[in-house]
C-alpha cells in the first residue's frame, strides 16, 4: 500500500489498483487499471482531496472484491463515504 500526495502516482506498470481518496467530506474508494487518468478526473470532480492510498492487486476481479470490502468496512465503522455505489449491500 502506498500513501501518496495529490499529485503523486505509483509506478506506471501498476494495474488492477484499489485506491482510497481522503476528502474534507469523506472517503471515496475506487478501483482502476488506469490510475493517472482516474486521478485527473477526481481532481476535477473532487478538488478537495490532498492525499490518497493505493494498493496493487493480482487482477481486476480481486481489485473489485477489495473495493467492495473496503467500502463496506468503512461504512460499517461510520466513516463518512462519498459513495457506496460499488459495495455489496450487507448488514454491519
N, C-alpha and C positions, 0 to 999 in steps of 0.2 A: 504494500500500500504506500502510495506517495502522497504527501501533503504539499500542495502547490499553491503558489500565489496566482492571482487573477490572470496574469499574462504569461504564466509558465506552462509548459507542456511536457508530457512524458515522451520517451523516445518514439519516433515516427513508426518504428517497427511494431509497436504495441497495437494489438487489435483485441476485440472481444473484451471491452472495458466496462466497468461499472464505476460511476462517479457520484459524489455527493457534493452539491453546492451548498454553502452556508450563506444565507442572506439575512438581512435585518428582519424579514417577515417569517422566516422559517427555512427548513431544509428542502432541497429538491434532489431526488435520486433518479438517475437515468442510466441507460446502457447504450453503447455505440461501438461501431468499428472505425468511426472517423471523428475522433475527439476534437481535433483542431477546428473542423467545420462546425461541430456541435457547440463548442465554446464560443465561437464567433456569433452564432445565433443567440445563445444565452446572454452574451454581453449586451445585445440589442434589446432583448425581451426582459431580462432580469438584471438591470445595470447595477444593482446594489450588492453584488457578491464580491467579496475580497479574497476568498480562499476556497479551495476545494480539495477533496480527496479522490484518488483514483486507484483502482485495483485491476490488475490484468488476470483474466480467467482463461480456461482452456479453450472455450469455444463460445459461440453466440448463445446456444441453449443454456449453458451454465451461467453466462452473464445475465440472461433474462431471469433465471431462477434466483440468482443472488440479488438482483434488483428488487424483485418482489419480496424476498425475505427481509431485506434492509428496510423497505418501505413499511412492511407490517410491523417489524420490531420497533422502529422509531415511532410509528403511530401508537402502538400499544404502550409505549413509555411516555405518551403525551407530548412528544416533540412536535412543535408546530410544523406542518407539512404544506408546501405549496401545491402539491398534487399527490393523490394516492391512486390515480387512474390505473397504473400498471400493477397494482397489488392484487393478489388473490384475496378476496374478502373472507376473513376468518374472525372468530371471536377472540379477543385478547385474554 
